[in-house]
Amino acid sequence: MGSAETSEQPGATSTAPARPTGFRAAHAELRRAQKSSKGAPAYSLFVNRPLGRVLAAATFQLGMTPNQVTVVSACSTFAGVVAIALASPTVWAALGVTALLVLGYALDSADGQLARLRGGGSLSGEWLDHMFDAAKTPAIHLAVLVFAYRHLGTGDPRWLLVPLGFLVVATVAFFGMILNDLMAAKQRLARGAQAAPATPASTRPTLIRTLLKLPADYGLLCLAFLTLAAPPVLAVVYTLLGLGTTAYVALALPAWYRSVRLLDRS
């Protein structure tokens, strides 16, 4: 499924800093220019963004563009997705799938951080990033469906409904977050206002919100495939993540609707 928070978008623009030279300088600049951590999921906050910083600084040294990093991210992610569907349940397959998904997700953070390091991104870059996310969201659950059909044949066939349900919930969550951003931008455009400035990176995440988002954290789903070698264990872990994500989305939807109603009133 898609990230519980919107990915570091290569199209997001910000005040252009002086371009650093060298890996350490680039990495230090990214640490100072992080987006708000308020309400960010735990994996994204403590693992994915730091990994993305390292990769963004490295790709900056290589002269790569944010769109190129986005494409590499998509290749890594979809290689992992295909491996889920076609691989045998072995330890090496589990490690390989997890590594590909984790790398793809870290690069998904790196493209936006690289864009900020280069002085700002583009709308086409943001579009490309979201299109890959939109494809990834259902694809990973369809891959689990294929894997379950191949390797859980002796189990209850009704379990095959779990990845289908997870797919629906993940798609609604992804589209809901994108739509919230779109409605806010539309309201600003209607009022002729400038885009709201980014929240300072010093904003601290609330512990409750971070914990509530944990089951819906895409990074946690990536790590769940470490159990790929034991299909019954994967089925249990995946089901728990699906139930947790469903509960989170059920709680989030009314809050998202209220935020849009506030836009109406303003």
N, C-alpha and C positions, 0 to 999 in steps of 0.2 A: 504494500500500500504506500501511499505518499507520506512524506514526512508530516508528522503532527504539527510542525511549524512550517511555514513556507520556507523553501530553501534560500540560501544566500543567492539572491537574484543578480545575474550579471548585468541586467538592465538597470539596476538601481543606481541612481546618481548621487553624488555627494560632493562636497568641496574638495577640489583636487589638491592633494598634498604635493610637496616637492618629491620627485621620484627618488627613492633611495637607491644606493648602489651596494651590491653585495647581498648575500643571503641573510646574514645576521641583521643588517640594517632594514631589509625588507620585512623580515619576520618581526622585528621590533616595531616597525611602523604599523603593521597589521594588528599587533597587540594593543596599540593605542587607539586604533580606529575600528574597534569591534562594534557591531550592531547591538542593540539593546538585548540584555539577557532576561528581561522580564517575562516570566511565564514560559520560558523555553524548556522543552523536554530534557530530562537528565542526560541522556546519551548525547543529544545534540550539543548540549551546553558543555559537558565535561570531557567528551571524547571527540565528537565529530568536528567541532569548530577548531580545537587545537590541531587535529590532524589536517584540517583544511588550511590552516595558517601555514603549516610546514610545506604543504603541496603548492599553495599559492606562491610562497616565496621561491620555491624551487622552479616552478614553471615560469615565474617572472625572470629568473636568471636565464632560462632557456629561450626567452623571447616569444613565448606562446601567447596567443590571444585568449580572452575568456571564452569565446565560442569554440575554439579548439579544445579547451579543457572540458567544456560541456560535452562535446562529441566523445572525447576519451572516457568521460564519466559514463555516458550512455553505453559505450561499447563494453566497459567493464561490468556494468549492471546487467545488461542483457545477456552477456556471456554467462553470468551467474544464474540468471533466470532460465536460460536454455539448459544449463547443467542440472538444475533442480528437476526439470522435466525428464531428462534423458539419462542422468547418471544412475549408477547402481548405489545402493545404500552402504557405502564403505566409509571408513575414517578419512581416507584421502579425499574422497568426494565431498565429505562434510567440510573439511578444512579448505578445500579449493573454492567451494561455493561461498562459504562465509568470507573468505579473503576477497573474492571478486565483488561481493555486495558491499562489504565495508569500504573497499577502495573506491567503488563507484559513488557511494554516499559521501565520502570525504572529498572527492573531486567535485561533487555537486555543491559542496560548501566552498571549495577553492575557487570556482569560476567567479563567483560574486566578489570574493575577497580580492582576487586578482584584478577584477574590474575597478574596485576602489583604489587599489595600489597604482593602477595606470591612469587614474584621474576621473573615473566614471565609466558607466556602461552605456548600453543602447537598448532601445525598445525591441529591436530585432533579437538581441541577445536574451532579453527577458522572455520573449515569445518562444525562442528555441528551448530555453531551460524548462519552461512550463509544459511545452509539448512533450518533451522526453519524460517529465514527471507524470503527465497524463497517461502516457503509454505504459510506464512502469507500474503505476498503481494497480490496474487490473491484471497485468501480465504476470506478476509474481504469484498472485493467487490462482491464476489458471495453471501455472506451472506446478503449484502444490496439488491441484486437482489431478493433473496427469500423473504426478509422482504417487499420489495415494491410490489411484486406479491401478497402477502397475505393481505396487509393493504392499498394499493393504487389502489385497483381494480376498483374503480369508476373514477380514473383519466385517463389521456391519456396514453394508453399502450406503446406509443412510448418512454415514459420516461424510460422504462426498458432498453433501449439502453445506457443510461447514465452510469450505473455501469459497463456495458460491455466495453464501451469506456475507462472509468477510469481505469479498470483492465489492458487494453492494455498499456495505458500510464504509469501506475505505474510499470508494469513489465519491460518496456523498460528503465525507469529511474533506476530501481534497477540493472538491468543487465549492463547498461551503466557504472554505478559507479564501479561495481565489475570488469568489463572488463578494465576500465582505470587503476585500481590498478594492474591487471594481466599483462597488457602491459608494465607498468613501471617496474614491477618485472622481466619480461622476458628480457627487455632491459638491466637491471642491471646484470642479469645472463649472458647474451651474452657478456657483457664487462668484466665479472669477477670482478665486483665491489661489495663492501659491500652494504647492504641495507642502504638507506639514514637515518640518525638519525631523530628522531621525532622533529617536530618543537617545540620550547620552549612554554610552557603553557602561557607565558606572552604575546604571540602574540595576538593582539586585533582584533576582527572581524570587517570587514568593514560594515558600516551601510547599504549601498546599497545592498550588497550581502545578508545580513541577511534578509532584507525586501523582496528581490526578492524570497528568498526561503520560505517565510512564507506560501503561499498557498500550497506548496508542503511538508510542515512539517507534518510528521506522527503524532506527538503529537497533532496538531490542529485537525486532523481527529478523533483522539480518543475523544477529547472534543466535537466534533460535535454530538456525540451520546447522549449528554445531552438533545437533542431535540427529542429523540426517542419516547417520549410520544405523540408528535404531528407530525405524519408522513408527512403532507404537508410541515411543517417547515423544517423537516429533509431533504426532497427532495430538497428544495431551497438551504439550506446550503451545502448539499453534491454536488449539481450541481455547485455552485460557487467554491467550492474547486477543483472540477474536471476541471473546465475551467482554474482556476489559475495554477493548476499543469501542464495542457497541455501547457499553455503559457510559464511556466518556462522551461519545457523540450524542447520546440521548440527553446528557446534561448540558452539552455545549450548544445544541441547536436553539433552545429557548434563549440562551444568552446572546447568541449571534443575532437572532431575530430582534431582540430588544435593542441591540446596538444599531441595527438598521432603522428601527422605529425612532431612535434618538436622532438619526440623520434626517428623517422626515421632519421632525419637530424643529430642527435647527435651520 
